[in-house]
Amino acid sequence: MYENYSLLKIITRRIAVIVIGLLALPIMLLRDDRARFYSYLHRVWCKTSQKPVWLAQAEAAGRDIW
């Protein structure tokens, strides 16, 4: 149902997250909502398929709990 992204797409997304995070750092240090911005970047970093990140994390946590 959900397709995994290719390794090239995953690496490209992660490089983009690093670059955007570093470029935004001076501005985000002065803002109060920086946690929301970096939380969004973390979701982009974690995404490896078309499956929503929250669903993938919930499925992974379900294995740990049960």
C-alpha positions, -999 to +999 in steps of 0.1 A: +000+000+000+027+025+009+059+027-012+093+032+003+113+061-010+145+054-029+178+057-011+187+088-032+154+105-022+160+098+015+196+111+013+185+142-006+158+150+019+182+146+048+208+168+032+181+194+026+171+192+063+207+198+074+212+227+051+178+244+060+184+238+097+218+253+096+207+283+075+178+290+098+197+286+130+207+323+135+171+334+129+155+306+150+177+313+180+158+346+184+123+331+179+101+315+205+085+290+181+118+273+171+107+240+186+078+238+162+102+245+132+128+219+142+100+194+150+089+198+114+124+193+102+126+162+123+095+148+107+110+154+073+142+137+084+123+106+096+101+102+066+113+072+045+081+062+027+047+075+017+033+064+050+026+093+074+054+097+100+029+095+129+016+061+117+051+047+113+060+059+148+028+045+163+034+011+147+070+010+159+059+020+195+032-006+195+059-033+191+078-019+221+047-018+244+031-050+235 
